[in-house]
């Protein structure tokens, strides 16, 4: 499957801009997680440097082969990295990584080249470093090694503004006077967290959720049997990153795990909360991926609760098992502010990345959620 199968409208617009040679200096691809923003950025970079200008599906020229392995000299990828305690100013941002993190990065890049929906996530990475933007500035003024355009992709661009925002301000200066033959593509799940001045210098494209049928077909191409692919696709809400995490979990386990977690956080019982706090405070440090997965499953559950309130009926027989539980929840909590509960879960997920006190974060999460279940407003997002 190609990018056009997942985001046909946006991709055709981008191809038209290439054909007419009407390119912007900077683009912003934004939308929910797992909707092919990063893949589109890499594919757009490939098209701009392909030797076969008339064939947008070329993957065989020397340039396209290099892009496939993410090794093209005109491709510069920027993503969140952990800050180094002893930064060597003679080295670039990658050179300042620890040996362990450097090996994780190399492995992540290999996985990204094989699966465009793979998320590069280096331990301890909380923001886009100022040193990474300095690398962009340096590389943007170097002579082109090949014909085409230098393309600078910045994944999770909202993390430019973390802390004092010096990385965002530094990038802004580059965007104000963009170097010749350079193009910038920022991707983010959170457009509202970017500086207005950066937004004003980008041509913006909103990426909608991927069609559930395309999620199913993608999973089948990954070797998932059809029945399981249908179940995962129906639960994932068009988020292929999330769907990929569910491949190795049986459908029964997905539903059981989700229902257990939701009951722990919804039912107001002391034993429930004590067990939840003990289990997830430890899990956050011992297995952060599993910690995140549980909250993401709950997020999907509450999203489905919103859809069912609107009259949605699942065609998946397997999903019916959990759908009845969701209908029961909607009956018991008719005033629950599901949208704000979703936001609360998102904020709780972000707290782990920011190294906030997890035990306190979880206590605040449970208390705030009870307020939202009653349909009341919380004074401050926790």
C-alpha positions in Angstrom: 0.0 0.0 0.0 1.1 3.5 -0.8 0.6 6.8 1.0 -2.2 7.7 -1.5 -4.2 4.8 -0.2 -4.3 6.4 3.3 -4.5 10.1 2.6 -5.6 10.5 -1.1 -6.9 14.1 -0.9 -3.8 15.6 0.7 -1.4 13.5 -1.4 -3.0 14.6 -4.7 -2.8 18.2 -3.6 0.9 17.8 -2.8 1.6 16.1 -6.1 -0.1 18.9 -8.0 2.0 21.5 -6.2 5.1 19.5 -7.4 3.9 19.3 -11.0 3.1 23.1 -11.0 6.4 23.9 -9.2 4.4 25.8 -6.6 6.1 24.8 -3.4 6.0 26.4 0.0 9.2 26.9 2.0 7.6 25.2 5.1 4.7 22.8 5.7 2.8 21.7 8.7 1.2 18.3 8.7 -1.1 17.9 11.7 -3.7 15.6 12.9 -4.3 12.8 15.4 -1.7 10.1 16.1 -1.1 7.4 13.6 -2.7 9.1 10.6 0.3 8.9 8.3 1.7 12.5 8.8 5.3 11.3 9.2 5.0 8.9 6.3 3.6 11.7 4.1 6.6 13.9 5.1 9.1 11.3 4.1 7.3 10.5 0.9 7.0 14.1 -0.1 10.8 14.5 0.5 11.3 11.4 -1.7 9.2 12.8 -4.6 11.1 16.1 -4.5 14.4 14.3 -5.0 13.3 11.4 -7.3 15.2 11.2 -10.6 12.0 10.1 -12.4 10.0 13.3 -12.1 7.1 11.9 -14.2 6.7 8.8 -12.2 5.5 9.6 -8.6 5.4 5.9 -7.8 9.0 5.3 -8.6 10.9 3.4 -5.9 13.7 2.1 -8.0 15.9 5.0 -8.9 19.1 5.6 -6.9 17.5 8.5 -5.0 14.4 6.6 -4.0 16.4 3.6 -2.8 18.3 5.9 -0.5 15.1 7.4 0.8 13.7 4.0 1.5 16.5 3.3 3.9 16.3 6.9 5.2 19.9 7.4 4.1 19.6 10.1 1.5 22.0 13.1 1.8 19.2 15.5 1.2 17.0 14.1 4.0 17.5 15.6 7.5 15.3 14.2 10.2 14.8 15.9 13.6 12.9 14.4 16.5 12.9 14.7 20.3 16.2 13.7 22.0 17.3 13.5 25.6 19.4 16.4 26.8 23.0 15.6 27.5 24.4 16.5 30.9 27.9 16.9 29.4 27.3 18.3 26.0 30.3 18.4 23.7 29.8 21.5 21.5 32.1 20.1 18.9 29.6 17.3 18.2 26.2 17.5 16.7 23.0 16.5 18.6 23.2 12.9 17.6 26.9 12.7 18.5 26.1 13.7 22.1 23.8 10.7 22.6 24.9 8.0 25.0 26.1 4.8 23.4 22.9 3.0 24.5 20.6 5.7 23.1 22.6 5.9 19.9 22.1 2.2 19.4 18.3 2.6 20.1 18.2 5.4 17.5 19.9 3.3 14.8 17.5 0.4 15.6 14.5 2.9 15.5 15.6 4.3 12.1 15.8 0.7 10.7 12.3 0.0 12.0 11.0 3.3 10.6 12.4 2.5 7.2 10.5 -0.9 7.3 7.3 0.5 8.8 6.5 4.2 8.2 4.0 4.1 11.1 6.8 3.2 13.6 7.3 5.9 16.2 10.9 7.0 17.0 11.0 7.3 20.7 14.3 7.7 22.5 14.3 7.2 26.3 14.4 10.5 28.2 13.5 12.6 25.1 11.2 15.4 26.2 11.7 18.1 23.7 13.4 19.2 20.4 16.8 20.3 21.5 18.3 23.7 20.6 21.4 21.8 19.4 19.1 20.0 16.9 18.0 23.3 15.5 21.6 24.5 15.3 22.3 21.3 13.2 19.5 22.3 10.9 20.9 25.8 10.4 24.4 24.5 9.7 23.1 21.8 7.3 20.7 24.1 5.5 23.6 26.3 4.2 25.8 23.4 3.1 26.1 22.8 -0.7 23.7 20.2 -2.1 25.4 16.9 -2.6 22.7 15.8 -5.2 20.2 17.5 -7.3 16.8 18.1 -5.8 16.0 19.8 -2.5 17.2 19.5 1.0 14.2 18.4 3.1 14.2 19.0 6.9 11.5 17.0 8.7 10.7 17.9 12.3 8.6 15.2 14.0 6.6 16.1 17.2 7.1 19.7 16.4 5.0 20.8 19.3 7.9 19.9 21.5 9.9 22.8 20.1 8.0 25.0 22.6 8.8 23.0 25.8 10.7 24.9 28.5 11.8 28.4 27.5 10.9 27.8 23.9 14.4 28.6 22.7 14.3 25.9 20.0 11.1 27.3 18.6 12.5 30.8 18.4 15.7 29.5 16.8 13.7 27.7 14.1 11.5 30.7 13.6 14.6 32.7 12.6 15.5 30.1 10.0 11.9 30.1 8.6 11.9 33.9 8.3 14.8 33.7 5.9 14.7 30.1 4.5 17.9 29.0 2.8 17.8 28.3 -1.0 16.9 24.8 -2.1 15.7 23.9 1.4 12.2 22.8 2.5 10.8 22.2 6.0 8.1 19.8 7.0 6.8 19.9 10.6 4.5 17.2 11.9 2.5 17.3 15.1 -0.5 15.8 16.9 -0.9 19.1 18.7 -1.0 22.1 16.3 -2.2 24.5 19.1 1.1 24.0 21.0 3.1 25.6 18.2 4.0 29.3 18.2 1.5 31.4 16.1 4.5 32.9 14.4 5.7 29.5 13.2 2.2 28.5 12.1 1.9 31.7 10.0 5.0 30.6 8.0 3.8 27.1 7.2 1.4 25.8 4.6 -0.9 23.7 6.8 -2.5 20.3 6.0 -4.9 18.6 8.3 -4.6 14.7 8.2 -7.9 13.0 9.1 -8.1 9.6 10.8 -7.3 6.7 8.4 -10.3 4.8 7.1 -10.9 1.6 9.2 -10.9 -0.6 6.1 -7.5 0.7 5.2 -6.3 -0.1 8.7 -7.6 -3.6 8.3 -5.9 -4.1 4.9 -2.6 -2.7 6.3 -2.8 -5.2 9.2 -3.5 -8.1 6.9 -0.5 -7.2 4.8 1.5 -7.4 8.1 0.4 -11.0 8.4 -2.6 -10.5 10.7 -5.5 -12.8 9.9 -8.6 -11.2 8.6 -10.9 -11.7 11.6 -8.3 -10.2 14.1 -7.5 -7.4 11.7 -11.2 -6.4 11.6 -11.3 -6.4 15.4 -8.2 -4.3 15.9 -9.2 -1.9 13.1 -12.6 -1.3 14.7 -11.0 -0.6 18.1 -8.1 1.6 16.9 -10.1 4.5 15.5 -7.9 4.8 12.4 -4.7 5.1 14.5 -2.3 2.8 12.8 0.4 3.3 15.4 -2.0 2.2 18.1 -3.3 -0.7 15.9 0.2 -1.9 15.4 0.7 -2.2 19.2 -2.4 -4.5 19.4 -1.2 -7.1 16.9 0.5 -9.3 19.4 -2.4 -9.2 21.9 -5.3 -11.6 21.5 -8.7 -9.9 20.9 -10.0 -11.5 24.1 -7.1 -10.0 26.0 -7.6 -6.6 24.4 -11.2 -6.4 25.6 -10.5 -7.9 29.0 -7.5 -5.7 29.6 -9.4 -2.6 28.6 -12.5 -3.4 30.7 -10.5 -4.2 33.8 -8.6 -0.9 33.5 -11.8 1.2 32.9 -13.5 -0.4 35.9 -10.5 0.4 38.1 -10.6 4.1 37.2 -14.4 4.5 37.1 -15.7 2.6 40.1 -15.2 4.6 43.2 -13.8 2.0 45.6 -10.9 2.4 48.0 -9.5 -1.1 47.1 -9.8 -0.3 43.4 -7.8 2.9 43.7 -5.2 1.5 46.0 -4.5 -1.4 43.7 -4.5 0.9 40.7 -2.0 3.4 42.2 0.3 0.6 43.4 0.2 -1.3 40.1 0.6 1.7 37.7 3.1 3.7 39.8 5.5 0.7 39.4 4.5 0.0 35.8 5.3 3.5 34.7 9.0 3.0 35.6 9.4 -0.7 34.9 7.5 -0.9 31.6 6.4 2.5 30.3 5.2 1.0 27.0 2.7 -1.2 28.8 1.7 1.8 31.0 1.0 3.9 28.0 -0.9 1.0 26.2 -3.4 0.7 29.1 -4.2 4.4 29.0 -4.5 4.3 25.2 -6.9 1.4 25.4 -9.0 3.4 27.9 -8.9 6.4 25.6 -10.2 4.2 22.8 -12.9 2.9 25.1 -14.1 6.4 26.0 -14.0 7.4 22.3 -16.2 4.5 21.5 -18.5 5.6 24.3 -18.9 9.0 22.6 -19.6 7.3 19.2 -22.2 5.0 20.8 -23.9 8.0 22.4 -24.3 9.4 18.8 -26.0 6.2 17.6 -23.0 4.3 16.3 -23.5 0.5 16.0 -20.4 -1.7 15.5 -20.5 -4.4 12.8 -17.8 -6.4 14.6 -19.2 -9.4 16.4 -16.1 -9.4 18.7 -16.6 -5.8 19.6 -20.1 -6.4 20.7 -18.7 -8.0 23.9 -17.3 -4.7 25.0 -20.0 -2.5 23.3 -22.6 -3.8 25.8 -20.4 -2.7 28.7 -20.0 0.8 27.1 -23.8 1.1 26.7 -24.2 0.2 30.4 -21.6 2.9 31.3 -23.5 5.5 29.2 -26.7 4.6 31.0 -25.1 4.9 34.5 -23.1 8.1 33.7 -25.4 10.1 31.3 -23.7 13.4 32.1 -20.1 12.3 31.9 -17.9 14.7 30.0 -16.2 12.1 27.7 -14.4 14.7 25.7 -12.6 16.1 28.8 -11.9 12.6 30.1 -10.1 12.0 26.8 -8.1 15.2 27.3 -7.3 14.2 30.9 -6.0 10.8 29.7 -3.8 12.6 27.1 -2.4 14.8 29.8 -1.7 11.9 32.1 0.2 10.1 29.3 2.3 13.3 28.7 3.2 13.5 32.4 5.3 10.3 32.1 7.4 11.9 29.3 7.9 15.1 31.4 9.2 13.1 34.4 6.4 14.4 36.6 5.7 12.7 39.9 3.7 9.7 38.7 2.0 8.8 41.9 0.7 12.4 42.4 -0.3 12.5 38.7 -2.3 9.3 39.1 -4.1 10.5 42.2 -5.0 13.8 40.5 -6.2 11.8 37.5 -8.5 9.6 39.5 -10.0 12.6 41.4 -10.4 14.8 38.3 -12.0 11.9 36.4 -14.7 11.5 39.1 -15.6 15.1 38.7 -15.9 14.7 34.9 -18.0 11.6 35.3 -20.6 13.7 37.1 -20.5 16.2 34.2 -18.9 18.9 36.3 -15.9 21.0 35.2 -12.5 20.8 36.9 -11.0 24.1 37.7 -7.6 23.2 36.4 -6.4 20.4 34.1 -4.2 18.0 36.1 
